[in-house]
Amino acid sequence: MKKALLSKAIPWLASSFAMLVSHQSGAVALQIEDYRAAQSLTCVALPTPAFSLSFIHSVSLTPVTDRYRIEQDSAGYRIVQTAEHFIAHGQGLPSMLGEPDAIAFEHKEGEFVLHMERPIPDLLVRTDARFKNRLHTDNTTINLNQWPDNGLRIRPISHCNTEQKL
């Protein structure tokens, strides 16, 4: 089993390292849009090509953090989910290594962590004030509930326009 995990983890680590080395600080941003209205709400410059979303799980009422990175290829930018951190299994949360795109599953210090390589073609977030939706970068936390009870699309872009930068 360890050999299988290593065979999945080594290519992932190599591609992650190459992506981080090639990334130029500030060269990527996240556009946050009202999904239904297709209207831009704000833009967040990323100091590194990584961000996370945190929320309270609607069934277990426990905190969850999803971690992502931005990759660039010939087609442009894309989002890849790299991990999901949670403390209680609940509806919609992973429960084992056999989950789609999983590369490792661990339990440490009271927390479950599913490590993964999951491409996200369209990142949609449903906000609900009860669930404390937040977007985190290395230096900023954005309260996504400032757009209450809304569907938000989060997509990577090369940079923010100056009038919409957060």
C-alpha positions in Angstrom: 0.0 0.0 0.0 2.9 2.4 0.8 4.4 1.7 -2.6 1.1 2.6 -4.3 0.9 5.8 -2.4 4.5 6.7 -3.2 3.9 6.0 -6.9 1.0 8.5 -6.9 2.7 11.0 -4.6 6.1 11.4 -6.3 4.8 12.6 -9.7 2.4 15.0 -7.8 5.3 16.4 -5.7 7.5 16.9 -8.8 4.7 18.7 -10.7 3.9 20.8 -7.6 7.5 21.8 -7.2 7.9 22.7 -10.9 4.8 24.8 -10.8 5.9 26.6 -7.6 9.4 27.3 -9.1 8.0 28.6 -12.3 5.3 30.8 -10.6 6.1 34.5 -10.5 4.6 36.1 -7.4 1.5 38.2 -8.1 1.1 36.7 -11.6 -2.2 35.1 -10.8 -5.5 36.2 -9.3 -8.9 34.9 -8.4 -12.0 36.5 -10.0 -15.1 36.1 -7.7 -18.4 36.4 -9.7 -22.1 36.2 -9.0 -22.8 32.9 -10.8 -26.4 33.6 -11.9 -25.9 37.2 -12.9 -22.4 36.5 -14.4 -21.3 39.7 -12.7 -17.8 40.4 -11.3 -17.9 41.0 -7.5 -14.2 41.3 -6.7 -10.7 40.1 -7.6 -8.1 38.8 -5.3 -4.4 38.9 -6.2 -2.6 35.7 -5.0 0.9 36.1 -3.6 1.5 32.4 -4.2 -0.5 30.0 -6.5 -2.4 28.6 -3.5 -5.6 29.4 -1.6 -8.1 27.7 0.6 -11.8 27.8 1.3 -13.1 27.2 4.8 -16.7 26.6 5.9 -18.9 24.8 8.5 -20.2 21.5 7.2 -24.0 21.7 6.9 -24.6 18.2 8.3 -21.9 17.6 10.9 -21.6 21.4 11.8 -17.8 21.0 12.0 -15.1 23.1 10.3 -13.8 22.0 6.9 -10.9 23.5 4.9 -10.4 22.7 1.2 -6.9 23.6 -0.2 -6.3 24.4 -3.8 -3.5 25.5 -6.1 -3.5 27.3 -9.5 -1.7 25.7 -12.4 -1.0 27.2 -15.8 -0.8 25.2 -19.0 -1.3 25.9 -22.7 -5.0 26.3 -22.3 -4.6 28.9 -19.5 -5.1 28.6 -15.7 -6.9 25.9 -13.8 -7.7 25.0 -10.2 -6.6 21.8 -8.6 -7.9 20.7 -5.2 -4.9 19.4 -3.2 -6.5 18.5 0.2 -9.6 18.4 2.3 -9.2 18.9 6.1 -12.1 17.9 8.4 -12.7 16.6 11.9 -15.9 14.6 11.4 -17.2 12.4 8.6 -20.5 13.7 7.2 -22.6 13.7 4.0 -20.4 14.8 1.1 -17.0 14.4 3.0 -14.5 11.8 1.9 -14.2 8.7 4.0 -11.3 6.7 2.6 -8.3 6.6 0.2 -10.5 5.2 -2.6 -12.1 8.6 -3.2 -11.8 10.0 -6.7 -8.3 11.6 -7.3 -7.1 10.8 -3.8 -3.4 10.2 -3.2 -3.2 9.8 0.6 -5.5 9.8 3.6 -4.3 10.4 7.1 -5.6 11.1 10.6 -3.4 13.2 12.8 -3.9 15.4 15.8 -7.7 14.9 15.7 -8.0 15.9 12.0 -8.6 13.9 8.9 -6.8 15.0 5.8 -7.5 13.6 2.3 -4.6 14.6 0.0 -5.6 14.7 -3.6 -5.0 15.8 -7.2 -8.5 16.8 -8.2 -8.9 19.2 -11.2 -11.8 21.6 -10.6 -13.2 22.7 -14.0 -15.7 25.2 -12.4 -15.4 26.2 -8.8 -18.8 27.1 -7.5 -19.4 28.1 -3.9 -22.9 28.4 -2.4 -22.8 31.0 0.4 -24.8 30.7 3.6 -24.1 32.9 6.6 -24.7 30.0 8.9 -21.7 28.2 7.4 -19.0 31.0 7.6 -17.7 30.7 4.1 -14.2 32.2 3.8 -11.5 32.4 1.1 -8.0 32.5 2.4 -4.8 33.5 0.7 -1.3 33.8 2.2 -2.1 37.3 3.4 -5.9 37.8 3.1 -9.1 36.4 4.3 -12.3 37.2 2.4 -15.7 36.8 4.0 -17.7 35.2 1.1 -20.8 35.8 3.1 -20.7 39.4 2.3 -22.6 38.2 -0.8 -25.3 36.3 1.2 -27.2 33.3 0.0 -25.6 33.4 -3.3 -23.8 31.1 -5.8 -20.3 32.3 -6.4 -18.0 31.3 -9.2 -14.3 31.5 -8.4 -11.9 31.4 -11.3 -8.2 32.0 -11.9 -7.1 34.9 -14.1 -3.7 36.4 -14.9 -4.2 39.6 -12.9 -6.8 41.9 -11.3 -7.9 45.1 -13.0 -7.0 47.9 -10.6 -10.6 49.0 -10.0 -11.7 45.6 -8.9 -8.8 44.4 -6.8 -9.5 43.6 -3.2 
